[in-house]
Each structure stands twice: as structure tokens, then as C-alpha cells.
């Protein structure tokens, strides 16, 4: 059984952010404490953000470590986690595939997982679309490969694994450089209650989107505990 956001995966984030003030397209480049036991943030334009009581970084570990101040334990633990990449492709097919599944793990060729994304609740059912995820080993070996070549390789690997012939109207590839933790931390999140600083993500609670969700929920619990709620 799999759970998905409807009508899209970002519906979960949009729901959680309904009553929040969200700054989009903002690249924070510096986090530093001030004399009032608060945190000051600066973005890549040099603009400083108002002091905050708490800061949480929901980022890949190397990016979180680069922002975490000094030689803190949080920074050392985040920096020690290695993330592996994942090439993915979206294939739009001319006709529905004659297969009786909407998702499958793949144990041969370049792929590790495929899903008929047009079959998910709330999605447009036609044309038929498949998301194809390459394995971490294949992605690492072809990390800097040309995007269209990768897309064609993943589509060919999918059709071969499925044992079918089909034509694609389009196939596009996307690279996630920080996709899968090689060895996730056993902690669901990392939080320093005295400093008011934390980090979370799928590299803490385990890979995949459910790991990220559980890590965020654990971080929320730690913050509420600090506030005595």
C-alpha cells in the first residue's frame, strides 16, 4: 500500500503552509547567533532576516552542514552522512501499457522503481505517464551523463524489464544529486534545545518521502516539548 498527495504531492506542503508566512525563492547563505540568544539569517542578496528563536534546516546533510555554525555536534553529524544520487525520468506513452500493476521494484538493468503516475488519485488519467527511478549504483556511474541519453536509457530499461514494446511521445530526465542516504542516521531528527537549532530530513528517519515526513513530525514534537506544549 502506498500513500500519495492528491491532486499532487505538493498538496501536503500547501496544506501545512496554509496559515504560515512563506518566503519562496530565497537562498539563505548564513546563520549566526546574536547577543540576545536568537538567530540571524542572511540571504544571497545580503539582506538580513529578523531574529528568530528557533531555526530548523530541512536540507540534504552536506547543505545543512555548510550552514550550521562552528564545530557543533549537529554539524559534525550532518557532515558525516553521505547521500547518493538518483536519475529519474518521466515517460509519456502513446498508448497504455498492457501490464497489470501500477508500480514495481526492478532488480535488473538501470532501474530500481517504476510507477504509473497517471494512475494515482487526482491525476489526469490520460495520457499514460510513468515515473522511472534509476538505481543508486547506476546513477552514480552516470552522474554527469547527458540528460536525454539518460532518459532514453531508463525508458529502454523499463520496456525491457516489463517485457513490452511501446512508443513514448516524450521522455524527460531529472537528476537528484542528494536523493538516498547511504546509511541514514538512527535518530529521527537532530535538535539542540538550548541553542534552538535543529536539522531533519529523510537522511535521519530513513529514505523516501515517508522518512522525510516522519523526521519533520519528530522535529515538531521536539520543538513543542521545548516550548512546554
C-alpha positions as CSV (number, residue, x, y, z in Angstrom):
1,X,0.0,0.0,0.0
2,X,1.2,3.5,-0.9
3,X,0.0,6.9,0.2
4,X,0.3,9.9,-2.1
5,X,-0.7,13.5,-2.1
6,X,-3.8,14.5,-4.1
7,X,-4.1,16.1,-6.6
8,X,-0.3,16.3,-6.5
9,X,2.5,15.6,-4.0
10,X,2.9,19.2,-3.1
11,X,-0.7,19.2,-1.8
12,X,0.7,18.1,1.6
13,X,3.1,21.0,1.8
14,X,0.4,23.5,0.6
15,X,-1.9,22.3,3.3
16,X,0.7,22.6,6.1
17,X,1.6,26.1,4.9
18,X,-1.9,27.5,4.7
19,X,-1.6,29.7,7.8
20,X,2.2,30.4,7.5
21,X,4.1,33.2,6.0
22,X,6.4,31.5,3.5
23,X,9.2,33.2,1.6
24,X,9.8,31.4,-1.7
25,X,12.9,31.6,-3.9
26,X,15.0,32.7,-1.0
27,X,18.6,31.3,-0.7
28,X,19.8,31.6,2.9
29,X,23.6,31.7,3.0
30,X,24.4,32.4,6.6
31,X,23.0,31.5,10.1
32,X,24.6,33.1,13.1
33,X,23.6,33.7,16.8
34,X,23.2,37.2,18.1
35,X,23.7,38.7,21.6
36,X,20.0,38.0,22.5
37,X,20.2,34.2,22.2
38,X,18.4,34.4,18.9
39,X,19.4,33.5,15.3
40,X,20.0,35.9,12.5
41,X,19.7,34.8,8.9
42,X,21.2,36.4,5.7
43,X,20.3,35.6,2.1
44,X,22.4,35.7,-1.0
45,X,21.5,39.3,-1.6
46,X,23.0,40.3,1.7
47,X,19.6,41.1,3.3
48,X,19.3,40.1,6.9
49,X,16.2,38.4,8.2
50,X,14.6,39.3,11.6
51,X,16.0,37.4,14.6
52,X,14.4,34.0,15.2
53,X,14.0,32.0,18.4
54,X,14.3,28.7,16.5
55,X,15.9,27.6,13.2
56,X,15.2,24.2,11.6
57,X,17.2,23.1,8.4
58,X,15.2,20.6,6.3
59,X,18.0,20.1,3.8
60,X,20.4,17.4,2.5
61,X,23.1,16.8,5.1
62,X,26.0,18.4,3.2
63,X,24.0,21.6,2.6
64,X,22.8,21.7,6.2
65,X,26.4,21.2,7.5
66,X,27.6,24.1,5.4
67,X,25.0,26.4,7.1
68,X,25.4,25.1,10.7
69,X,27.6,27.3,12.7
70,X,31.0,26.5,14.2
71,X,32.1,23.0,15.2
72,X,28.8,21.9,16.7
73,X,27.8,18.3,17.2
74,X,24.9,18.9,14.8
75,X,27.3,20.0,12.1
76,X,29.7,17.1,12.6
77,X,26.9,14.5,12.5
78,X,25.2,16.0,9.4
79,X,28.5,16.2,7.6
80,X,29.2,12.5,8.2
81,X,26.1,11.4,6.2
82,X,26.7,10.6,2.6
83,X,23.9,11.0,0.1
84,X,23.7,9.0,-3.1
85,X,22.2,10.4,-6.4
86,X,19.1,9.2,-8.4
87,X,18.4,9.8,-12.0
88,X,14.7,9.8,-12.7
89,X,12.6,10.1,-15.9
90,X,9.0,10.9,-16.8
91,X,7.8,9.0,-19.8
92,X,4.5,9.9,-21.6
93,X,3.4,6.9,-23.7
94,X,1.4,6.9,-26.9
95,X,-0.8,4.0,-25.6
96,X,-1.5,2.4,-22.2
97,X,0.9,-0.4,-21.3
98,X,-0.6,-3.9,-21.2
99,X,0.6,-4.6,-17.6
100,X,-1.5,-5.3,-14.5
101,X,0.4,-3.2,-12.0
102,X,0.8,0.5,-11.3
103,X,4.2,0.2,-9.5
104,X,7.1,-2.2,-9.3
105,X,10.5,-2.7,-7.9
106,X,13.0,-3.6,-10.6
107,X,16.0,-5.8,-9.9
108,X,17.8,-5.7,-13.2
109,X,19.1,-3.1,-15.6
110,X,19.4,0.6,-14.7
111,X,16.1,0.9,-12.8
112,X,15.1,0.3,-9.2
113,X,11.5,1.5,-9.1
114,X,8.7,2.4,-11.6
115,X,5.3,3.9,-11.1
116,X,2.3,4.7,-13.3
117,X,1.9,8.2,-12.0
118,X,-1.2,8.8,-14.2
119,X,-3.0,6.1,-12.1
120,X,-2.5,8.0,-8.8
121,X,-5.6,9.6,-7.2
122,X,-6.5,13.0,-8.6
123,X,-4.1,12.8,-11.6
124,X,-5.1,13.2,-15.2
125,X,-5.5,9.6,-16.3
126,X,-4.5,10.2,-19.9
127,X,-2.1,10.2,-21.5
128,X,-0.4,7.4,-19.6
129,X,2.7,8.6,-17.7
130,X,5.3,6.5,-15.9
131,X,8.0,7.7,-13.5
132,X,11.2,5.7,-13.7
133,X,13.8,5.8,-11.0
134,X,17.3,4.5,-11.6
135,X,19.3,2.6,-9.0
136,X,21.8,4.5,-6.9
137,X,24.7,2.4,-8.4
138,X,23.6,3.3,-12.0
139,X,23.0,6.9,-11.1
140,X,26.5,7.3,-9.6
141,X,28.1,5.6,-12.5
142,X,26.3,8.0,-14.9
143,X,26.1,11.1,-12.7
144,X,27.4,13.5,-15.3
145,X,25.8,11.9,-18.4
146,X,23.8,13.9,-20.9
147,X,20.2,14.2,-19.8
148,X,18.5,13.0,-22.9
149,X,20.7,9.9,-23.1
150,X,19.8,9.1,-19.5
151,X,16.1,9.4,-20.3
152,X,16.4,7.1,-23.3
153,X,18.4,4.5,-21.3
154,X,15.8,4.5,-18.5
155,X,12.9,4.1,-20.9
156,X,14.6,1.3,-22.7
157,X,15.4,-0.4,-19.4
158,X,11.8,-0.1,-18.3
159,X,10.3,-1.6,-21.5
160,X,12.8,-4.5,-21.4
161,X,12.0,-5.2,-17.7
162,X,8.3,-5.0,-18.4
163,X,8.6,-7.3,-21.5
164,X,6.6,-5.0,-23.7
165,X,7.1,-2.8,-26.8
166,X,5.8,0.7,-26.7
167,X,6.4,4.2,-28.1
168,X,6.9,7.2,-26.0
169,X,5.5,10.6,-27.0
170,X,8.1,12.2,-24.7
171,X,10.6,11.2,-22.1
172,X,12.5,13.7,-19.8
173,X,15.1,13.0,-17.2
174,X,15.9,14.8,-13.9
175,X,18.8,14.3,-11.6
176,X,18.6,14.3,-7.8
177,X,22.1,14.7,-6.6
178,X,21.1,14.2,-2.9
179,X,18.5,11.5,-3.1
180,X,19.2,8.5,-1.0
181,X,21.2,8.3,2.3
182,X,23.9,5.6,2.1
183,X,23.4,5.0,5.8
184,X,20.6,7.0,7.4
185,X,21.2,8.2,11.0
186,X,19.2,6.2,13.6
187,X,17.8,9.5,15.0
188,X,14.6,10.7,13.6
189,X,15.9,14.3,13.8
190,X,18.8,16.2,15.4
191,X,17.9,19.1,17.8
192,X,19.8,21.3,20.2
193,X,17.1,22.6,22.6
194,X,19.4,25.1,24.3
195,X,20.5,26.7,21.1
196,X,17.1,26.4,19.4
197,X,18.7,24.7,16.3
198,X,17.7,21.5,14.5
199,X,18.1,19.6,11.3
200,X,15.8,16.9,9.8
201,X,15.2,15.0,6.6
202,X,15.0,11.6,5.1
203,X,18.6,11.0,6.0
204,X,17.6,11.0,9.6
205,X,14.5,8.8,9.8
206,X,15.1,6.7,6.7
207,X,15.0,7.1,2.9
208,X,11.9,8.0,0.8
209,X,9.2,10.6,1.3
210,X,7.8,8.8,4.4
211,X,11.1,9.1,6.1
212,X,11.2,12.9,5.5
213,X,7.6,13.2,6.8
214,X,8.3,11.3,10.0
215,X,11.5,13.2,10.5
216,X,9.6,16.5,10.2
217,X,6.9,15.3,12.6
218,X,9.6,14.2,15.1
219,X,11.2,17.7,14.9
220,X,7.9,19.3,15.5
221,X,7.5,17.1,18.6
222,X,10.9,18.2,19.9
223,X,10.1,21.8,19.4
224,X,6.7,21.5,21.2
225,X,8.5,19.8,24.0
226,X,11.0,22.6,24.3
227,X,8.1,25.1,24.4
228,X,6.3,23.0,27.1
229,X,3.3,22.4,24.8
